[in-house]
Amino acid sequence: MARLLPPPAIISQRRVVVTGLGAVTPLANGMQASWERLLEGKCGIRRLKPSSQDSDGHRSRKLSDRMTTFPTSLAGEVDRGLERAGQFPGPDSAATATSLRGTPEFIQFAMHAAKEALDMSGWRAETDRERDRAGVAIGSGIGSLEDVADCYRTLEGRGYRRLTPHFIPRILINLAAGHVAIEHGLKGPNHAVATACATGAHAIGDAFRFIKHGDADVMVCGGSEGSIHEPALAGFARMNALSTRFNEDPERASRPFDKDRDGFVLAEGAAVLVLEEMEHARDRGANIIAEVRGYGLAGDAHHIAAPTEDGDGPRRAMLSAVEESGLSPESVGYVNAHATSTPLGDAAEGRAIERVFGKRQSLLVSSTKGATGHLLGAAGSLEAAFSILALRDGVVPHTLNLATPDPTFGFTMVKGAPVRVDDLDAVMSNSFGFGGTNVSLLFSRV
C-alpha cells in the first residue's frame, strides 16, 4: 500500500486577510457611518407604529393594527427612502437596481452591503480565472418569514393562481448569496449558512476556511436579515425573548450585561466582508485591514434556546479560535460579546470569557447590541466588522445602557464611552445561536 503524503504545504501557509467591509444597519446605511454613530453613542432602536411614516420623517413598512396586541413594540429598523442622507434606498427608489425590485429585504440588504464591501476592497473579478477563484458565503437566520405569511394569505383569500411564481426564490436563504454571485460574476464557492444568530459569523469562518484550503482566493461573506415583521416579532415575543419593559423609552431597551436587562430587541440589516488570500491582496496593492487568525466552533447539546449556566460551549469555541490563531489568550485585548441583553445568556457568556481569559482587567469587553439591537443572522458579521474597525482605529466601542453590570467579572466592561487603546493587536467576536451553536472569530493586525 502506498504511503499517504501530507497535504500540500501551501494550504497550511495560506493566510487570509480582510480588505473590504459593507453594512446596512439600524444606525446608518454604510459601514463607516454605522461605526461613527456607534462611537458617538447613538442608538438605532425606535418604537414601531402601525403607520407608513413617523413624524420625524423616518419611513417604515406598513404594520397592521395587530401589532398593538404584542407585548413589545420596539425594533432596530433600517431607515427606508432617501429623505435624509445615509438612509437605505427603498424598493421603489431610483437608487435601487431593477434586478432587486420585488426581492425580499434580506436579499436587498445583502446586495447593498456586498457592493460597499467590494468597493472598499477595490477589487472586481475581471478575468475568467478571477471569476472562478472568487465566491460568496452569505446566510440569513430566518430569511423572509413575511413572504411565507403572505403566501398563506394569498392561497386562502385569492387562490393558487394568484400566488407569485417568485415565492420559492424569495424565501430560499441561499438566494442572498446567489444574487450577489450573479451581480458580480463570482463563480467560486457559492455557500449559504442558516445557524440562527451565529449565521454571519459561521459564514465568515467558512469563507476563511475556503480560502485557507485553496478553494478560493477571494470570498464575499456575511449575514443579512430582514426581520421586522409580524411573524418574527410575535414568535420571539411568545418565547419571552424580547424586551418588554421599555416600550415608552426605546433607546434604553437593549442593555447587555446590565442588571435591568429583560430581553433582546429585534433588529435588521446586513454586514458583508471581503476576504482574500494574503498574497493575492498584496500583489494587487490592496489596503489590508486585518487578518483572520482563528475560527472556533462548538455545540452545547443542551437546550434549543437556553445556554448552559457555565457557558461551556462558548468557552470551547473561544479556546478553539485562540488555538488555531497561534496566539496566546493574553494577546487578545478586546472581545465583542454576543451578549444580547438576556438575563441568562449574558451571564453565561461572561463566565465563559472569564474562564478563557482569566480575571484580567486589561481585557476589554463590550456588546454593540445596546446600540443596534439584535440583527439575528447578520449580528455575527456586523459585530465582526465592528471588531475589525476597533482593531484598525485603536478604539473599543462601549456597551450602550450599561449602568450597573450584573453579574460582575474580572475583566473590564466598557461602558459610558469608547476607550482608546494604543496597543490593540488582536480582537475576538463571539456569536451564539438557538440550538446551541457557538462561534468565535479572532482577528489580528497584519
N, C-alpha and C positions, 0 to 999 in steps of 0.2 A: 504494500500500500504506500502511495506517495506521501511524503511528509507535507503537512499543511504549512503554507507560508503565512507569515503575519500580514495584516493589512498594509497597503502602501503607506510609506512614511508620510507622504504628502497629505493624507487625510488627517492624521493627528496634528499636522503642522498648520492646517488651515485655520486662520484666525478670522473672527467675524466682527465687523465694526458697524456703527450706526452713522449714516450720512444724511438722513432726512427724517423730519417729523411733521405730521399734519394732524389737525384736530378740529372738530366741531363740538362745542361744549355748552353747557348752560351759562358759562362765564362769558364766552365770546365765540365768534366764528374765526378760527385761526389759532394755531399753536402758540405763537409769541404773544398774541393779545390775551389768550387764556392764561398764560403764565404770568403776565404782568398784572392782570386783575387778581390772580391768586395771591401774589406777593403783596398787593395793595390791601388785602383783607376783604375783598368783595365777595359777595355770595350770589350764586345763581339760582337760589331756591325761591319760589314765589307761590302764592296761593292761586290755585286754578279756579276758573269761573266758567259757568255754563254759557259762555258768550264767545263771539268771534274776535273781540278786541277789547283789551283793558284800557283804562283811562289814560295810562301813561304811554300809549302808542304801541305797546307790545302786542304783536299779532299771535294769536293762539289758534289751535284747531277748535272746531265746534264740539263742545261736550254736551251731552244730554242732561236733562234735569235729574236723571237717576243718580248723578254724582252727589246730589245733596243728601242721599241716604248713606253715603260712605263715611266711615269714622275719620278719614283723613282727606284733606283737600289740597295737599302740598305736592310739589314736584320740582325737579330741576329740569326746566324745559328750555329747549333751544329756541332762540328768537327766530321768527319767520319774517320774510319780507325784507325790503330794503329801505324801510322808513328811516332807520338810523344806521350810520356807518358801522360795519362789523357784524351785521345780522346775517343769518343764514338765508340764502335766496329761497323763496317759497317755490312750490312745484310749478306755478304758472308764471314765474318771473322770467324775463328775457335772459337773465344770467344762468338759468338752468338749461342744460343741454337738452335738445329734443329727445335724445335717447333715454333720458332719465324721467321724463314726464310720464306719470302713471305708474312709476315704480314705488314700492313702499319706502318709508323713510329710512329704515336701516340700510337700504342699498344707497339711497341718495347721500346719507351722511358718510358712508364708506367711500363713495366716489369722490366727494369733495375733499375728504381728509387725505386720500391717496394722492390726488393731484397736488395738494400742497406739499406733501412729503416728497414727492418726486421733484417738484420744483425746487425745494430746498436742497435736495441732493445734487441737482444739476445734471441728472442722468436721464437719458431716454434710450430705449432699445432701437438701434438704427440698422443693424445687420441681422441676417438670419441667425447667425451664431449668437448674437446678443439676445435675440428674442427666445431662442431655445434654452439659454442659460439663465433666464430670469423667470421667477414665478411669483405666486400670490398665496398667502395664507391669512385669510380673514374670516372670522367667525362672528356669531351672534348668540346670545344666551337664549332668547325667546323668539327671535325673528319677527314676523308680522302676525301676532295673535289677532290684531284688528281685522285682517283680511279673512281669517278663519270665522270670526264672528259675523262679518259681512256676508260670507258665503252661506251660512245657515239662514240668515235673514232673507237673502235672495231666494234660496230654494223654497223656503216656507211661504214667502209672500208673493213671489213673482214667477217661480217655476224654473226648471232646469235650463230652458233655452235662454234665460236672461242672465245666466252665470257667465262671467267673462272667461274666455279661454286662457287668459293670463293668470288665473287663480293659482295654479300649481307653481309656475315660475315666481310668483310673488311671495310665496311662503317658504320656499326652499332656502335653508340657511346658507348653502354654498353659493347661492346666486350673487351675493355681495362680492365674493372672490371672482366669480365668473364674469360679472360686469366689469370689474377693474381689469381683469386679464384681457378682455375683449377691447376695452377702451385704449389700453396701452400696448397691445400686441405682445403680451407676455406668455410664452408657450412652455415654460418650465413647469415645475410642480404647481398644481392647482389644488389647493387644500383648504378645507374649512373645519372649524372647531366649534363644538357646542358643549361646553362644560360649565354651564351656568355662569357664575360670577368670576370664574377663573379663565373664561374663554380667551380674552385678549392676551393674557399672559401666556397661556398654552400656545397660542398662535405665534407669538414672538419666539418662544422657546423651540417650537417645532421648526420654524423658519431658520433659526440659528443652527439646528441640527442638519437641516437640508444642505446648508452651505458648508458646514463643517465636514460633512460626509461626502461632499463632492457632487451633490445632485443639482446644485445651482451656484451661480456666482452672485446673484442679486435676488433678494426677496422683498416683496412689499407685504407687510404683515400687521395685524392688529385686530381690533374688535369694533363692532358697531351695534347700536341698539336704538330702535325707535319704539320706546316702551310706554309712552304716556298716553294710555288709552284705557277704556273701562275694564276690559278683561284682566289686564295686568294689575291695575290699581285694586280692583275688587279681590282678585286672587291673593295678592300679597297681604291685603288687609285682613282677609279671612284667616290667614296664617298667623295673625297678630305680629307680623314682621315690621310693620310700618309705624313711624312716629305718629301719635295722635294727640299729643298734649300741646302742640304749638301751632294749631291751625290759625290762630289770630296773630301769630308772630313768626312767620315762615323762616326768616333768616336765622332763627335760633334753634330750629328743629333738629338739624343734623349736628350732633355734638359727640364725636368719637372720644372715648375714654373718660367722658365727664360723668359725674355721679347722677346727673339728671337725664341721661340718655334713655330713650324709651323705644327705639326702633330706627330703621333707616328711612331715608327719603328717596323715593323712586326718581331716577333721572334718565336722561337720554343723551345720545351723541355718539361720537366716534373718535378714535385715535389710531393713526397708522404710522408705522416706522418703515424706513428703507434700510435694510441690512445688506452689507456687501462683504465679500471676501476681502481681507485687508489689502492684499497686493493689487487686486482689481481696483480698489478705491485709490490707492496710492499712484498707480500707473496713470490714472486719468486726472490726478491732482485734486481729488475731492477733499472737501473740508470734513475731516473725521471728528465727530462729536464725542464719541465714547466707544469702548469696546465691550462686547458681550462676553462675560467671563464664565458665568455659571447658570445652569438651568436645573433646578431641583424639583422633583415631583414626589408626592406621597399621598396615600389614601388613609382615611380614618377607619373605614369598615365599622362604623359605629351607629349612625343615625342619618336619615335622609336630609335633615335640615340643621340639627344641632351639633356643635363641636364637642369633643371631649373636654372636660374641665381643665386638664393639664396641657391642652394644645399639642398633643404628641404628634399628630400629623403635620401641622405647621412646623414643628421643631425639626422633624426629619427632612422636610422639604428644604428648609433653610440650611441645614447641615450638608445636604447633598449639593446644593448650589455652591456653598463655600468650598467643599471638597473638589468639585470639578474646576473651580476657578484657580486652584493652586495658591490662593491667598490664605492668610490666617484670619480668624474672626476679628482680631484686633485691627485689621486693615480696613474694615467696614466702618465708615463714620456716620452713615445715615441709613435708616430703614424707613421706607414709605410703607406704613402699615396698611393692611387690608381694612382694618377697623371700620365697620360700617355704622356704628352708633347703636349696636345692640348690646344689652347687658351681658349676655353670656359670651358672645363672640369676641368682643374687645378684651375682656378679661383673660380669656383663653389664649389669645394671641400675645398679650403682654407677658404671660407666664412663659410662653414658648420662646419669645425673644430673649427674655432674661436667662433661660436655660441654655440658649445657644451662645449668647454674647457675654453672659455674666453680669454682675452688678457693676456696670461701668458707666460713670456719669459722662464720659466723653462721647458715648454713643447717643446720637440724636434720633428721636423717633417722632413722627407725626403722621396724621391721616389727612389727606387733602379732601376727603369726602365731606368734611364740615363745610366746604365752600361749594362743592359741585353736586352733592348728593351722590347716590349710588347708581352708576351707569351700567350695572349688571355686566353683560358680556363685553362692554367697552371699558369697564373700570380698570382692568389689568393693564391694558395698553396705554390708557391715559396716564395712569399712575407711574408706569414705567417711563413714559415720556417726561413727566414732571421730575422723576428721579434723575434722569439723564440731564435735564436742564439745571437741576441743583448741582450736579457734578460740573457741568460746563461753567456755570456762573459763580460757583462757590458760595451759594446761599441756600439755606434749608427753609422751606415754607413751614408756617406754623399751622396748628390744628385750630380751625375756627370754632368758637364757642366752648373751648376747653377752659373752664373756670376752676373746677375742683376735680382733679384726677381721682378716679376710684375704680379699681384699687390703685395703689402707688407701686412703683417698681424701682429697680436700681439703676435704670437708665434715665436720660433726660428727655422728658416730653416737651416738645417745642410748642409754646403757647404764647399768645399775646402779640407776637411779631416775628417775622422771619429772623433767622440767625445767620450772620456772615461767618463762613468757615474758610480759612486760607489754605488749609492742607487737606481738603476733602479729596481723597484718592479713589474711593470705592463706595458704591451705594447698593442697596438691595430694595427690591419692590416685591411685596407679598400679595398674593391673590388666592382666595379660597372660595369654594362654591358648594351649593347643595349637593348631596350625595357623598360628601366627604372628600372632595378633590382639592388638593393643595399644591400651589406653585410658588416658587421663589426664583426671581431673576436677579443676577448680580452683574453690575456694570462697573467699569473702571476707566480711569484715564488711560490713554494710549502711551 
